[in-house]
Amino acid sequence: MKFLFQIYFCLIGSFVICQENVQWQAEVSERNEKLISIQLTAEIEAGWHLYSAQTPKNAGPIPIGFEVQKNRFVKIKVPFVEKTKAIKKFDANFDSDVYIFEDKFLGEFKVKSKKDTILNMIVTYMICNEVMCLPPVDETLSIKLNTNE
């Protein structure tokens, strides 16, 4: 029982550490009469990195994943694209070539909204440093879309 208790606190500690090492933000970056551009940015703490979707699936790490939760007023017109250039690197943790982001990340997608609404998104990611990796995390982001602005 004592062993299970220690594992529980280690897992909770890992989750908290991961939340503190990457700070996510979503904002409207551009708007015209047809489309709303939404940018997702991440500030990554020094020494840590997260993995690009360019990382091969069989390499091992969990790359950034992005999902927009269903909203009947919003239609995605341009899918999520990584705007920051990923760095190709050999990762000893996975004994594989991977693509990573250090310091910051920028991604973008475009939508059309029929009505003022709140759009919820989930970003799934995993971070590592030179010695260890933390478990994947789902970060929920929300943004208010106004059709009249």
DSSP file (Angstrom, degrees, kcal/mol; ACC not computed):
  #  RESIDUE AA STRUCTURE BP1 BP2  ACC     N-H-->O    O-->H-N    N-H-->O    O-->H-N    TCO  KAPPA ALPHA  PHI   PSI    X-CA   Y-CA   Z-CA
    1    1 A M     >        0   0    0      0, 0.0     4,-2.1     0, 0.0     5,-0.1   0.000 360.0 360.0 360.0 -42.2    0.0    0.0    0.0
    2    2 A K  H  >  +     0   0    0      1,-0.2     4,-2.0     2,-0.2     5,-0.1   0.897 360.0  53.1 -60.5 -40.2    2.8    2.4    0.9
    3    3 A F  H  > S+     0   0    0      1,-0.2     4,-2.2     2,-0.2    -1,-0.2   0.915 108.6  48.7 -61.6 -45.1    4.4    1.7   -2.6
    4    4 A L  H  > S+     0   0    0      1,-0.2     4,-2.4     2,-0.2    -1,-0.2   0.877 108.8  54.4 -62.9 -38.0    1.1    2.6   -4.4
    5    5 A F  H  X S+     0   0    0     -4,-2.1     4,-1.9     2,-0.2    -1,-0.2   0.902 108.5  48.3 -62.3 -42.4    0.9    5.7   -2.3
    6    6 A Q  H  X S+     0   0    0     -4,-2.0     4,-2.0     2,-0.2    -2,-0.2   0.906 110.9  50.3 -65.6 -42.5    4.4    6.8   -3.4
    7    7 A I  H  X S+     0   0    0     -4,-2.2     4,-2.5     1,-0.2     5,-0.2   0.917 107.8  54.5 -61.7 -43.0    3.6    6.1   -7.1
    8    8 A Y  H  X S+     0   0    0     -4,-2.4     4,-2.3     1,-0.2    -1,-0.2   0.929 110.0  45.6 -56.7 -48.4    0.4    8.1   -6.9
    9    9 A F  H  X S+     0   0    0     -4,-1.9     4,-2.2     1,-0.2    -1,-0.2   0.831 110.7  53.6 -68.6 -31.6    2.3   11.2   -5.6
   10   10 A C  H  X S+     0   0    0     -4,-2.0     4,-2.2     2,-0.2    -1,-0.2   0.915 110.5  47.0 -65.6 -43.1    5.1   10.8   -8.2
   11   11 A L  H  X S+     0   0    0     -4,-2.5     4,-2.0     2,-0.2    -2,-0.2   0.920 113.0  47.9 -66.2 -43.2    2.4   10.7  -11.0
   12   12 A I  H  X S+     0   0    0     -4,-2.3     4,-2.1     1,-0.2    -1,-0.2   0.908 111.6  51.8 -62.7 -41.4    0.6   13.8   -9.6
   13   13 A G  H  X S+     0   0    0     -4,-2.2     4,-2.4     1,-0.2    -2,-0.2   0.889 108.0  51.5 -62.2 -40.2    4.0   15.6   -9.2
   14   14 A S  H  X S+     0   0    0     -4,-2.2     4,-2.3     2,-0.2    -1,-0.2   0.901 108.7  51.2 -63.4 -41.3    4.8   14.8  -12.9
   15   15 A F  H  X S+     0   0    0     -4,-2.0     4,-1.9     1,-0.2    -2,-0.2   0.926 111.5  46.7 -63.2 -44.9    1.5   16.2  -14.0
   16   16 A V  H  X S+     0   0    0     -4,-2.1     4,-1.4     1,-0.2    -2,-0.2   0.909 111.2  51.7 -64.2 -43.2    2.1   19.5  -12.1
   17   17 A I  H  X S+     0   0    0     -4,-2.4     4,-1.2     1,-0.2     3,-0.4   0.922 108.8  51.4 -59.2 -44.7    5.6   19.8  -13.4
   18   18 A C  H  X S+     0   0    0     -4,-2.3     4,-0.8     1,-0.2     3,-0.5   0.890 106.8  53.4 -61.7 -40.3    4.5   19.4  -16.9
   19   19 A Q  H  < S+     0   0    0     -4,-1.9    -1,-0.2     1,-0.2     3,-0.2   0.823 109.9  48.7 -64.7 -30.5    1.8   22.1  -16.5
   20   20 A E  H  < S+     0   0    0     -4,-1.4    -1,-0.2    -3,-0.4    -2,-0.2   0.691 104.9  58.3 -83.6 -18.6    4.4   24.6  -15.3
   21   21 A N  H  < S+     0   0    0     -4,-1.2    24,-3.1    -3,-0.5     2,-0.4   0.643 108.5  41.6 -89.1 -15.1    6.9   23.9  -18.1
   22   22 A V  E  <  -A   44   0A   0     -4,-0.8     2,-0.6    22,-0.2    22,-0.2  -0.992  64.8-164.5-135.1 126.5    4.7   24.9  -21.0
   23   23 A Q  E     -A   43   0A   0     20,-2.1    20,-2.1    -2,-0.4     2,-0.3  -0.948  13.8-161.0-113.4 116.9    2.3   27.8  -21.0
   24   24 A W  E     +A   42   0A   0     -2,-0.6     2,-0.3    18,-0.2    18,-0.2  -0.664  11.2 178.1 -99.2 150.5   -0.4   27.8  -23.8
   25   25 A Q  E     -A   41   0A   0     16,-2.1    16,-2.8    -2,-0.3     2,-0.4  -0.987  12.2-158.8-149.1 142.0   -2.5   30.6  -25.2
   26   26 A A  E     +A   40   0A   0     -2,-0.3     2,-0.3   116,-0.2    14,-0.2  -0.971  22.4 160.2-120.5 137.8   -5.1   30.9  -27.9
   27   27 A E  E     -A   39   0A   0     12,-2.1    12,-3.0    -2,-0.4     2,-0.5  -0.996  45.0-103.9-153.8 154.7   -6.0   34.1  -29.6
   28   28 A V  E     +A   38   0A   0     -2,-0.3    10,-0.2    10,-0.2     3,-0.1  -0.694  35.9 177.2 -77.4 124.3   -7.6   35.5  -32.8
   29   29 A S  E     +     0   0A   0      8,-2.5     2,-0.3    -2,-0.5    -1,-0.2   0.735  62.1   5.8-102.4 -26.9   -4.8   36.8  -34.9
   30   30 A E  E     -A   37   0A   0      7,-1.0     7,-3.0     2,-0.0     2,-0.4  -0.990  59.6-172.1-157.1 148.1   -6.6   37.9  -38.0
   31   31 A R  E     +A   36   0A   0     -2,-0.3     2,-0.3     5,-0.2     5,-0.2  -0.995   9.0 164.7-146.4 136.7  -10.2   38.3  -39.2
   32   32 A N        -     0   0    0      3,-2.3    -2,-0.0    -2,-0.4     5,-0.0  -0.800  57.9 -83.2-135.0-175.7  -11.9   39.2  -42.4
   33   33 A E  S    S+     0   0    0     -2,-0.3     3,-0.1     1,-0.2    -2,-0.0   0.679 126.5  33.2 -66.5 -15.1  -15.5   38.8  -43.6
   34   34 A K  S    S+     0   0    0      1,-0.2     2,-0.3    78,-0.0    -1,-0.2   0.818 119.1  28.5-106.1 -42.7  -14.9   35.2  -44.5
   35   35 A L        -     0   0    0     77,-0.1    -3,-2.3    42,-0.0     2,-0.5  -0.900  51.4-150.0-131.3 152.1  -12.4   33.6  -42.0
   36   36 A I  E     -AB  31 111A   0     75,-2.8    75,-2.5    -2,-0.3     2,-0.5  -0.985  19.8-147.7-116.2 122.0  -11.1   33.9  -38.5
   37   37 A S  E     -AB  30 110A   0     -7,-3.0    -8,-2.5    -2,-0.5    -7,-1.0  -0.784  12.8-164.9 -90.8 129.0   -7.5   33.0  -37.9
   38   38 A I  E     -AB  28 109A   0     71,-3.0    71,-1.9    -2,-0.5     2,-0.4  -0.963   1.6-160.0-118.0 127.4   -6.8   31.4  -34.5
   39   39 A Q  E     -AB  27 108A   0    -12,-3.0   -12,-2.1    -2,-0.5     2,-0.5  -0.865   4.8-159.1-108.0 139.5   -3.2   31.1  -33.3
   40   40 A L  E     -AB  26 107A   0     67,-2.8    67,-2.4    -2,-0.4     2,-0.3  -0.977  16.3-175.0-113.2 126.3   -2.0   28.8  -30.5
   41   41 A T  E     -AB  25 106A   0    -16,-2.8   -16,-2.1    -2,-0.5     2,-0.4  -0.903   8.5-165.8-121.4 151.1    1.2   29.7  -28.9
   42   42 A A  E     -AB  24 105A   0     63,-2.1    63,-1.8    -2,-0.3     2,-0.6  -0.999  12.1-152.1-135.8 133.0    3.3   28.0  -26.3
   43   43 A E  E     -AB  23 104A   0    -20,-2.1   -20,-2.1    -2,-0.4     2,-0.5  -0.931  21.3-156.9 -99.6 120.2    6.2   29.3  -24.1
   44   44 A I  E     -A   22   0A   0     59,-3.4   -22,-0.2    -2,-0.6    59,-0.2  -0.870  18.5-116.4-106.6 126.6    8.4   26.3  -23.3
   45   45 A E    >   -     0   0    0    -24,-3.1     3,-2.0    -2,-0.5    58,-0.3  -0.267  44.0 -88.8 -60.4 143.0   10.7   26.5  -20.3
   46   46 A A  T 3  S+     0   0    0      1,-0.3    -1,-0.1    56,-0.1     3,-0.1  -0.211 113.8  27.0 -53.5 138.0   14.4   26.4  -21.0
   47   47 A G  T 3  S+     0   0    0      1,-0.3    83,-0.4    -3,-0.1     2,-0.3   0.214 106.0  91.6  93.0 -14.3   15.8   22.9  -21.1
   48   48 A W    <   -     0   0    0     -3,-2.0    55,-0.5    81,-0.1    -1,-0.3  -0.731  50.9-175.4-109.2 159.3   12.5   21.3  -22.2
   49   49 A H  E     -DE 102 128B   0     79,-2.0    79,-2.1    -2,-0.3     2,-0.3  -0.985  13.2-145.7-147.9 157.2   11.2   20.6  -25.6
   50   50 A L  E     -DE 101 127B   0     51,-1.9    51,-2.6    -2,-0.3     2,-0.4  -0.847  29.0-104.5-121.7 165.1    8.0   19.3  -27.2
   51   51 A Y  E     -D  100   0B   0     75,-0.7    13,-2.4    11,-0.5    49,-0.3  -0.705  23.2-132.1-102.9 136.4    7.6   17.2  -30.3
   52   52 A S    >   -     0   0    0     47,-2.9     3,-1.6    -2,-0.4    47,-0.3  -0.369  25.4-116.4 -75.5 156.2    6.4   18.2  -33.7
   53   53 A A  T 3  S+     0   0    0      1,-0.3    -1,-0.1    10,-0.1     4,-0.1   0.637 112.9  73.3 -65.8 -14.2    3.8   16.3  -35.7
   54   54 A Q  T 3  S+     0   0    0      2,-0.1    -1,-0.3    45,-0.1     3,-0.1   0.667  70.6 108.7 -72.5 -16.5    6.6   15.8  -38.2
   55   55 A T  S <  S-     0   0    0     -3,-1.6    43,-0.1    44,-0.3     5,-0.1  -0.429  85.3-104.6 -63.0 128.6    8.1   13.3  -35.8
   56   56 A P    >   -     0   0    0      0, 0.0     3,-1.9     0, 0.0     4,-0.4  -0.257  22.8-126.6 -56.6 139.7    7.7    9.8  -37.2
   57   57 A K  G >  S+     0   0    0      1,-0.3     3,-0.6     2,-0.2    -2,-0.1   0.817 109.1  51.5 -58.6 -33.3    5.0    7.8  -35.5
   58   58 A N  G 3  S+     0   0    0      1,-0.2    -1,-0.3     2,-0.0    -3,-0.0   0.410  85.8  88.3 -86.8   4.0    7.3    4.9  -34.8
   59   59 A A  G <  S-     0   0    0     -3,-1.9    -1,-0.2     2,-0.1    -2,-0.2   0.819  96.0-121.1 -72.0 -30.6   10.0    7.1  -33.2
   60   60 A G  S <  S+     0   0    0     -3,-0.6    -1,-0.1    -4,-0.4    -3,-0.1  -0.298  73.3  99.1 125.0 -52.7    8.4    6.9  -29.7
   61   61 A P  S    S-     0   0    0      0, 0.0    -1,-0.4     0, 0.0    -2,-0.1  -0.278  74.4-112.3 -73.6 160.1    7.5   10.3  -28.4
   62   62 A I        -     0   0    0     -3,-0.1    64,-0.6    65,-0.0   -11,-0.5  -0.811  35.6-148.5 -89.4 115.8    4.0   11.7  -28.5
   63   63 A P        -     0   0    0      0, 0.0   -11,-0.2     0, 0.0   -10,-0.1  -0.281  36.5 -69.6 -78.7 170.3    3.9   14.7  -30.9
   64   64 A I        -     0   0    0    -13,-2.4     2,-0.4    61,-0.1    61,-0.2  -0.365  53.8-168.5 -58.0 132.1    1.6   17.7  -30.6
   65   65 A G  E     -H  124   0C   0     59,-2.8    59,-2.4    -3,-0.1     2,-0.4  -0.946   2.2-162.6-122.8 148.6   -2.0   16.7  -31.3
   66   66 A F  E     +H  123   0C   0     -2,-0.4     2,-0.4    57,-0.2    57,-0.2  -0.996  10.5 174.4-138.4 132.5   -4.8   19.2  -31.8
   67   67 A E  E     -H  122   0C   0     55,-2.0    55,-3.0    -2,-0.4     2,-0.5  -0.991  20.0-148.6-141.0 130.5   -8.6   18.8  -31.7
   68   68 A V  E     -H  121   0C   0     -2,-0.4    53,-0.2    53,-0.2     2,-0.1  -0.856  28.1-125.7 -94.2 127.6  -11.4   21.3  -31.9
   69   69 A Q        -     0   0    0     51,-2.7    51,-0.3    -2,-0.5    -2,-0.0  -0.459  41.0 -84.9 -72.5 146.9  -14.4   20.3  -29.8
   70   70 A K        +     0   0    0     -2,-0.1     2,-0.3    49,-0.1    -1,-0.1  -0.198  51.8 171.3 -56.4 135.7  -17.6   20.2  -31.8
   71   71 A N    >   -     0   0    0      3,-0.4     3,-1.6    -3,-0.1    48,-0.0  -0.922  28.3-148.5-147.5 118.0  -19.4   23.5  -32.0
   72   72 A R  T 3  S+     0   0    0     -2,-0.3    -2,-0.0     1,-0.3    -1,-0.0   0.654  97.9  53.2 -66.1 -14.5  -22.5   23.8  -34.3
   73   73 A F  T 3  S+     0   0    0     40,-0.1    41,-2.8    41,-0.1     2,-0.4   0.537 101.6  68.3 -95.3  -7.5  -21.7   27.4  -35.1
   74   74 A V  E <   -C  113   0A   0     -3,-1.6     2,-0.4    39,-0.2    -3,-0.4  -0.930  54.7-173.6-122.3 136.0  -18.1   26.9  -36.2
   75   75 A K  E     -C  112   0A   0     37,-2.5    37,-2.4    -2,-0.4     2,-0.4  -0.994  26.2-127.5-125.5 130.0  -16.6   25.2  -39.2
   76   76 A I  E     +C  111   0A   0     -2,-0.4    35,-0.3    35,-0.2    -2,-0.0  -0.626  29.6 173.0 -75.6 126.2  -12.9   24.6  -39.7
   77   77 A K  E    S+     0   0A   0     33,-2.7    34,-0.2    -2,-0.4    -1,-0.2   0.751  72.0  28.3-103.8 -34.1  -11.9   26.0  -43.1
   78   78 A V  E    S-C  110   0A   0     32,-2.0    32,-2.2     3,-0.0    -1,-0.3  -0.982  88.8-127.4-129.7 118.9   -8.1   25.6  -42.9
   79   79 A P  E     -     0   0A   0      0, 0.0    29,-0.1     0, 0.0     2,-0.0  -0.059  42.1 -70.1 -64.9 167.5   -6.7   22.8  -40.7
   80   80 A F  E     -     0   0A   0     29,-0.1     2,-0.4   -14,-0.1    29,-0.2  -0.313  54.3-174.6 -60.6 131.7   -4.1   23.2  -37.9
   81   81 A V  E     -C  108   0A   0     27,-2.5    27,-2.4    -3,-0.1     2,-0.6  -0.994  27.3-123.8-131.8 136.0   -0.6   24.0  -39.2
   82   82 A E  E     -C  107   0A   0     -2,-0.4    25,-0.3    25,-0.2     4,-0.1  -0.702  25.3-177.2 -76.4 121.2    2.6   24.3  -37.3
   83   83 A K        +     0   0    0     23,-2.7     2,-0.3    -2,-0.6    24,-0.2   0.722  59.2  82.6 -93.5 -25.1    4.0   27.8  -38.1
   84   84 A T  S    S-     0   0    0     22,-1.6     2,-0.4     1,-0.1    -2,-0.0  -0.624  89.4-114.3 -78.9 137.3    7.2   27.4  -36.0
   85   85 A K        -     0   0    0     -2,-0.3     2,-0.1     1,-0.1    -2,-0.1  -0.603  31.8-132.0 -74.7 124.8   10.0   25.6  -37.9
   86   86 A A        -     0   0    0     -2,-0.4     2,-0.5    -4,-0.1    15,-0.2  -0.446  12.4-127.3 -76.6 150.2   10.8   22.3  -36.1
   87   87 A I  E     -F  100   0B   0     13,-2.7    13,-2.6    -2,-0.1     2,-0.4  -0.870  15.8-137.0 -99.8 125.1   14.4   21.3  -35.3
   88   88 A K  E     +F   99   0B   0     -2,-0.5     2,-0.3    11,-0.2    11,-0.2  -0.695  38.6 159.7 -81.8 132.6   15.5   17.9  -36.4
   89   89 A K  E     -F   98   0B   0      9,-2.7     9,-3.1    -2,-0.4     2,-0.6  -0.997  46.0-113.2-153.3 147.7   17.5   16.2  -33.7
   90   90 A F  E     -F   97   0B   0     -2,-0.3     2,-0.7     7,-0.2     7,-0.3  -0.774  33.3-153.4 -82.1 125.5   18.6   12.7  -32.6
   91   91 A D  E >>> -F   96   0B   0      5,-3.2     5,-1.5    -2,-0.6     4,-1.2  -0.893  11.5-165.0-106.7 110.4   16.9   12.0  -29.3
   92   92 A A  T 345S+     0   0    0     -2,-0.7    -1,-0.1     1,-0.3     5,-0.0   0.778  87.1  67.7 -64.7 -26.8   18.8    9.6  -27.1
   93   93 A N  T 345S+     0   0    0      1,-0.2    -1,-0.3     3,-0.1    40,-0.1   0.846 119.2  21.1 -59.6 -32.7   15.6    9.0  -24.9
   94   94 A F  T <45S-     0   0    0     -3,-1.1    -2,-0.2     2,-0.2    -1,-0.2   0.385  99.3-127.7-116.9  -0.3   14.0    7.3  -27.9
   95   95 A D  T  <5S+     0   0    0     -4,-1.2     2,-0.3     1,-0.2    -3,-0.2   0.925  76.1 100.9  51.4  48.9   17.1    6.3  -29.9
   96   96 A S  E   <S- F   0  91B   0     -5,-1.5    -5,-3.2    -7,-0.1     2,-0.4  -0.989  81.5 -97.9-156.9 155.8   15.6    8.0  -33.0
   97   97 A D  E     + F   0  90B   0     -2,-0.3     2,-0.3    -7,-0.3    -7,-0.2  -0.693  50.8 171.8 -77.4 133.7   15.6   11.2  -35.1
   98   98 A V  E     - F   0  89B   0     -9,-3.1    -9,-2.7    -2,-0.4     2,-0.5  -0.846  33.5-121.5-135.8 170.1   12.7   13.5  -34.0
   99   99 A Y  E     + F   0  88B   0    -47,-0.3   -47,-2.9    -2,-0.3     2,-0.3  -0.983  38.6 178.8-118.0 127.3   11.5   17.0  -34.7
  100  100 A I  E     -DF  51  87B   0    -13,-2.6   -13,-2.7    -2,-0.5     2,-0.4  -0.793  26.9-139.2-127.9 165.4   11.2   19.3  -31.7
  101  101 A F  E     -D   50   0B   0    -51,-2.6   -51,-1.9    -2,-0.3     2,-0.3  -0.996  20.3-171.6-122.2 132.0   10.3   22.8  -30.6
  102  102 A E  E     -D   49   0B   0     -2,-0.4     2,-2.8     2,-0.2   -53,-0.1  -0.914  64.8  -2.9-119.3 150.0   12.3   24.6  -28.0
  103  103 A D  S    S+     0   0    0    -55,-0.5   -59,-3.4    -2,-0.3     2,-0.3  -0.303 126.6  12.1  71.2 -58.0   11.5   27.9  -26.3
  104  104 A K  E     -B   43   0A   0     -2,-2.8     2,-0.3   -61,-0.3    -2,-0.2  -0.979  56.0-159.9-150.1 160.9    8.3   28.6  -28.2
  105  105 A F  E     -B   42   0A   0    -63,-1.8   -63,-2.1    -2,-0.3     2,-0.4  -0.993   4.8-169.9-140.8 143.8    5.7   27.2  -30.5
  106  106 A L  E     +B   41   0A   0     -2,-0.3   -23,-2.7   -65,-0.2   -22,-1.6  -0.990  11.0 167.8-137.3 128.6    3.2   28.7  -32.9
  107  107 A G  E     -BC  40  82A   0    -67,-2.4   -67,-2.8    -2,-0.4     2,-0.3  -0.931  10.6-166.1-133.8 159.9    0.4   27.0  -34.7
  108  108 A E  E     +BC  39  81A   0    -27,-2.4   -27,-2.5    -2,-0.3     2,-0.3  -0.996  12.2 173.6-148.5 148.8   -2.6   28.3  -36.6
  109  109 A F  E     -B   38   0A   0    -71,-1.9   -71,-3.0    -2,-0.3     2,-0.4  -0.957  22.7-132.0-146.6 164.3   -5.9   27.2  -38.1
  110  110 A K  E     +BC  37  78A   0    -32,-2.2   -33,-2.7    -2,-0.3   -32,-2.0  -0.953  22.9 178.2-126.6 140.2   -8.8   29.1  -39.7
  111  111 A V  E     -BC  36  76A   0    -75,-2.5   -75,-2.8    -2,-0.4     2,-0.4  -0.850  24.9-135.5-132.1 165.9  -12.6   28.9  -39.0
  112  112 A K  E     - C   0  75A   0    -37,-2.4   -37,-2.5    -2,-0.3     2,-0.4  -0.996  22.9-160.7-120.3 132.0  -15.8   30.4  -40.1
  113  113 A S  E     - C   0  74A   0     -2,-0.4   -39,-0.2   -39,-0.2     3,-0.1  -0.954  16.0-168.6-118.8 131.6  -18.3   31.2  -37.4
  114  114 A K  S    S+     0   0    0    -41,-2.8     2,-0.3    -2,-0.4   -40,-0.1   0.667  77.1  11.9 -86.3 -19.5  -22.0   31.8  -37.9
  115  115 A K  S    S-     0   0    0    -42,-0.4    -1,-0.2    30,-0.0    30,-0.1  -0.983  93.9 -78.9-155.1 155.1  -22.7   33.2  -34.4
  116  116 A D        +     0   0    0     -2,-0.3     2,-0.3    -3,-0.1    30,-0.2  -0.412  69.5 145.6 -57.8 133.3  -20.8   34.6  -31.4
  117  117 A T  E     - I   0 145C   0     28,-2.1    28,-3.4    -2,-0.1     2,-0.5  -0.969  52.2-102.8-161.1 169.9  -19.6   31.5  -29.5
  118  118 A I  E     - I   0 144C   0     -2,-0.3     2,-0.5    26,-0.2    26,-0.2  -0.934  31.6-155.0-104.1 128.2  -16.9   29.9  -27.3
  119  119 A L  E     - I   0 143C   0     24,-3.1    24,-2.0    -2,-0.5     2,-0.4  -0.915   6.4-159.4-106.5 125.8  -14.6   27.5  -29.1
  120  120 A N  E     - I   0 142C   0     -2,-0.5   -51,-2.7   -51,-0.3     2,-0.3  -0.867  10.7-177.7-106.9 138.4  -12.9   24.9  -27.1
  121  121 A M  E     -HI  68 141C   0     20,-3.1    20,-2.8    -2,-0.4     2,-0.5  -0.942  16.6-146.4-131.9 152.0   -9.7   23.1  -28.2
  122  122 A I  E     -HI  67 140C   0    -55,-3.0   -55,-2.0    -2,-0.3     2,-0.5  -0.986   9.1-165.2-122.1 124.5   -7.6   20.3  -26.8
  123  123 A V  E     -HI  66 139C   0     16,-2.9    16,-3.2    -2,-0.5     2,-0.5  -0.939   5.9-162.7-106.5 124.5   -3.8   20.3  -27.3
  124  124 A T  E     +HI  65 138C   0    -59,-2.4   -59,-2.8    -2,-0.5     2,-0.3  -0.917  24.6 150.3-106.5 131.7   -2.1   17.0  -26.5
  125  125 A Y  E     - I   0 137C   0     12,-2.2    12,-2.9    -2,-0.5     2,-0.4  -0.976  33.5-146.4-155.6 165.7    1.6   17.1  -26.0
  126  126 A M        -     0   0    0    -64,-0.6   -75,-0.7    -2,-0.3     2,-0.4  -0.993  15.7-154.8-135.5 140.2    4.6   15.5  -24.3
  127  127 A I  E     +E   50   0B   0     -2,-0.4     7,-2.7     7,-0.3     2,-0.3  -0.906  12.5 177.1-120.2 151.2    7.7   17.3  -23.1
  128  128 A C  E     -EG  49 133B   0    -79,-2.1   -79,-2.0    -2,-0.4     5,-0.2  -0.942  12.1-162.2-139.6 160.5   11.2   16.0  -22.4
  129  129 A N        -     0   0    0      3,-2.7   -81,-0.1    -2,-0.3   -82,-0.0  -0.572  53.9 -75.1-123.5-163.4   14.6   17.3  -21.4
  130  130 A E  S    S+     0   0    0    -83,-0.4     3,-0.1    -2,-0.2   -82,-0.1   0.687 128.7  30.7 -71.2 -16.5   18.0   15.6  -21.8
  131  131 A V  S    S+     0   0    0      1,-0.3     2,-0.3   -39,-0.0    -1,-0.2   0.724 121.8  10.6-113.6 -29.4   17.3   13.2  -19.0
  132  132 A M        -     0   0    0      2,-0.0    -3,-2.7     0, 0.0     2,-0.4  -0.956  52.3-136.9-150.6 165.0   13.6   12.4  -18.8
  133  133 A C  B     -G  128   0B   0     -2,-0.3    -5,-0.2    -5,-0.2    -3,-0.0  -0.947  18.9-139.2-122.6 146.4   10.2   12.7  -20.4
  134  134 A L        -     0   0    0     -7,-2.7    -7,-0.3    -2,-0.4     3,-0.1  -0.736  36.3 -89.9-100.7 154.8    7.0   13.5  -18.7
  135  135 A P        -     0   0    0      0, 0.0    -8,-0.3     0, 0.0    -1,-0.1  -0.205  55.2 -85.8 -60.8 153.3    3.7   11.8  -19.5
  136  136 A P        -     0   0    0      0, 0.0     2,-0.4     0, 0.0   -10,-0.2  -0.240  46.7-154.7 -58.4 149.0    1.5   13.3  -22.2
  137  137 A V  E     -I  125   0C   0    -12,-2.9   -12,-2.2    -3,-0.1     2,-0.6  -0.960  12.6-142.4-128.6 143.8   -0.9   16.0  -21.2
  138  138 A D  E     -I  124   0C   0     -2,-0.4     2,-0.5   -14,-0.2   -14,-0.2  -0.949  20.0-167.0-103.6 119.6   -4.2   17.3  -22.6
  139  139 A E  E     -I  123   0C   0    -16,-3.2   -16,-2.9    -2,-0.6     2,-0.5  -0.935   9.0-148.2-109.3 123.0   -4.5   21.1  -22.3
  140  140 A T  E     -I  122   0C   0     -2,-0.5     2,-0.4   -18,-0.2   -18,-0.2  -0.800  17.0-174.8 -93.6 128.4   -7.9   22.6  -22.9
  141  141 A L  E     -I  121   0C   0    -20,-2.8   -20,-3.1    -2,-0.5     2,-0.4  -0.926   4.2-164.2-120.4 146.2   -7.9   26.1  -24.4
  142  142 A S  E     -I  120   0C   0     -2,-0.4     2,-0.3   -22,-0.2  -116,-0.2  -0.969   6.1-177.4-131.0 147.3  -11.0   28.3  -25.0
  143  143 A I  E     -I  119   0C   0    -24,-2.0   -24,-3.1    -2,-0.4     2,-0.5  -0.997  24.5-128.0-144.7 140.0  -11.5   31.4  -27.1
  144  144 A K  E     -I  118   0C   0     -2,-0.3     2,-0.5   -26,-0.2   -26,-0.2  -0.758  21.9-157.0 -88.6 127.3  -14.4   33.6  -27.6
  145  145 A L  E     -I  117   0C   0    -28,-3.4   -28,-2.1    -2,-0.5     2,-0.5  -0.922   6.3-168.1-106.9 123.5  -15.3   34.2  -31.3
  146  146 A N    >   -     0   0    0     -2,-0.5     3,-0.5   -30,-0.2   -30,-0.1  -0.950  11.0-162.7-111.4 126.4  -17.3   37.3  -32.1
  147  147 A T  T 3  S+     0   0    0     -2,-0.5    -1,-0.1     1,-0.2   -34,-0.0   0.689  86.0  57.7 -80.6 -17.8  -18.8   37.5  -35.6
  148  148 A N  T 3         0   0    0      1,-0.2    -1,-0.2     0, 0.0    -2,-0.0   0.502 360.0 360.0 -93.3  -4.7  -19.3   41.3  -35.5
  149  149 A E    <         0   0    0     -3,-0.5    -1,-0.2     0, 0.0    -2,-0.1   0.493 360.0 360.0 -82.9 360.0  -15.8   42.4  -34.8
